[in-house]
Amino acid sequence: IVIEAPDSPDLVISSNSPVCEEQTIELTSTSETTELTFNWTGPDGFTSDEPNPEITNVSAANAGNYTLTVTAPNHCTITRSTEVVVNENPTVSISGPDGPVCPSTERTFVGPADMDAYLWTISGNGTIDGANDQQNVTVVAGNNCEETYTITLTVTKGSCQATENKTVNVNAIEDV
């Protein structure tokens, strides 16, 4: 008499790790075995019975080991784990005059130090004078009084980004 053990289900799992805070973790499972039941567990009390769950708006609390146990109709189980990294978003701020500033005057604004990339943009009554991809940017106020310009800074640290805006009034009387 030969007794054969039932086959365990095949299983491969993965994720889109690393992700940044406020993004979505996508957990995926692949198996050629059909009619499986799924039992995911993970950090911060995470559980799911979906084969490919998503966790939205993640924070550092969602980082860690995710484990999937699948059970086949023959009651055989297999367990796999994957590590998920959640990177912190950079902190962004813009230092510089709050205004008002006089028309046609030049002002310098400064972003946070030690970022991997900087991107400054402007809208409204002003223009960027010079490079827009450095820690500092020079802005020239437009010629019109009683209007504003808004500068926007997007910084990148690793694969994560953050954005900040600052609106400045252009007026004939300047705060010193």
WOGILIN-V95204 format. One record per backbone hydrogen bond with DSSP energy under -1.0 kcal/mol. CO is the residue of the C=O (numbers start at 1). NH is the residue of the N-H. Records with the same first field share a line. If there is no record, write none. Layout:
BEGIN
CO: NH, NH
END
This chain:
BEGIN
12: 30
14: 28
19: 87
20: 23
23: 58
25: 55
28: 14
30: 12
37: 71
39: 69
40: 48
41: 67
43: 46
46: 42
48: 40
53: 27
55: 25
58: 22
59: 62
60: 63
64: 84
66: 82
67: 41
68: 80
69: 39
70: 78
71: 37
72: 75
76: 72
78: 70
80: 68
82: 66
84: 64
85: 19
87: 21
95: 110
100: 175
101: 171
102: 105
105: 141
107: 139
109: 137
110: 95
117: 156
119: 154
121: 152
123: 150
124: 126
125: 142
127: 140
132: 120
135: 111
137: 109
138: 129
139: 107
140: 127
142: 104
147: 170
148: 125
149: 168
150: 123
151: 166
152: 121
153: 164
154: 119
155: 162
156: 116, 117
157: 160
160: 157
162: 155
164: 153
166: 151
168: 149
169: 101
170: 146, 147
END
